[in-house]
Amino acid sequence: MLRSPTAAWILSNEPFNLNTRSCGTEDYALIPLDAGLIGWADQIIVMDEWQARQVNAIQIEMNRQSIIIGDDVFQQRPVLIANVSDPYDFKHPQLIGIMTELFNQWIDEGKL
């Protein structure tokens, strides 16, 4: 529950400086994932495979419905899977270290 807001916080700060949003795929999420957030995003980062399936199910439905984003028909967004477990508190130093290392690797690989 606290991995995504930590990831958004890391990516919105130096050295990444990205415009980020955090949301959840569970019913109890403070900000639930929806088509509007997916349409807003250029790229989507999830913490595990289950979340990736949730995102892709919404994207498939958006494609099926030919949703318009701006002036164009919706195009599926890339989904990166962090594979980070969930035992950490928000901004836990170990979680920050794991995610920062991963995000730097993704930048080096041209994924982010």
C-alpha positions in Angstrom: 0.0 0.0 0.0 2.9 2.4 0.5 5.2 1.3 -2.3 3.5 3.3 -5.0 3.4 6.6 -3.1 7.1 6.1 -2.2 7.9 5.4 -5.9 6.0 8.5 -7.0 7.8 10.6 -4.4 11.2 9.3 -5.5 10.5 9.9 -9.2 9.2 13.4 -8.6 12.5 14.5 -7.0 16.1 14.8 -8.0 17.6 13.3 -10.1 14.5 12.1 -11.9 12.1 15.2 -11.7 9.2 13.4 -13.3 5.5 14.5 -13.1 4.0 11.5 -11.1 0.8 10.3 -9.7 0.2 7.4 -7.3 -2.9 5.3 -7.2 -3.9 1.8 -6.2 -5.6 -1.3 -7.7 -7.3 -2.4 -4.5 -10.8 -1.5 -3.5 -9.5 0.4 -0.5 -7.0 2.5 -2.4 -7.1 6.2 -1.5 -6.8 7.1 -5.2 -8.2 4.2 -7.3 -6.7 3.4 -10.7 -9.0 4.4 -13.5 -9.1 5.1 -17.2 -8.5 8.8 -16.6 -5.2 8.2 -14.8 -4.1 5.7 -17.4 -4.9 8.2 -20.2 -2.9 10.9 -18.4 0.2 8.7 -18.1 3.0 8.4 -20.6 4.3 5.3 -18.8 3.0 3.2 -15.9 5.1 1.7 -13.1 3.5 -1.1 -11.0 4.9 -3.0 -8.0 4.0 -6.5 -9.1 2.5 -8.8 -11.8 -1.0 -8.7 -10.3 -1.1 -4.9 -10.6 0.2 -5.1 -14.2 -2.7 -7.4 -15.0 -5.1 -4.9 -13.5 -3.7 -2.0 -15.5 -3.6 -4.0 -18.7 -7.3 -5.1 -18.2 -8.3 -1.5 -18.1 -6.2 -0.6 -21.1 -7.7 -3.5 -23.1 -11.2 -2.1 -22.3 -10.1 1.4 -23.2 -8.9 0.1 -26.6 -12.1 -1.9 -27.0 -14.1 1.2 -26.5 -11.9 3.4 -28.7 -11.5 5.9 -25.9 -10.4 9.4 -27.1 -7.5 11.0 -25.2 -7.0 14.6 -26.4 -7.5 14.3 -30.2 -6.3 10.7 -30.6 -7.7 7.3 -29.9 -6.1 5.8 -26.8 -2.9 3.9 -27.3 -1.8 1.4 -24.7 0.8 2.7 -22.2 4.0 0.8 -21.4 3.9 -0.9 -18.0 7.1 -1.4 -16.0 7.0 -3.9 -13.2 9.2 -3.1 -10.2 8.8 -6.5 -8.4 9.1 -4.9 -5.0 7.6 -6.6 -2.0 5.3 -4.8 0.5 6.8 -4.9 4.0 8.0 -1.3 4.0 6.6 1.9 5.5 6.2 5.0 3.4 9.7 6.4 2.5 11.5 3.6 4.4 15.2 4.1 3.7 15.6 0.5 2.4 12.6 0.9 0.1 14.0 4.2 -1.2 17.4 2.5 -1.9 15.8 -0.4 -3.7 13.6 1.8 -5.9 16.3 4.4 -6.6 18.7 1.7 -7.8 16.0 0.2 -10.0 14.9 3.5 -11.5 18.5 4.4 -12.3 18.9 1.0 -14.0 15.8 1.6 -16.0 17.1 5.0 -17.1 20.4 3.4 -18.1 18.5 0.7 -20.1 16.3 3.4 -21.8 13.1 2.1 -20.2 12.4 5.2 -18.1 
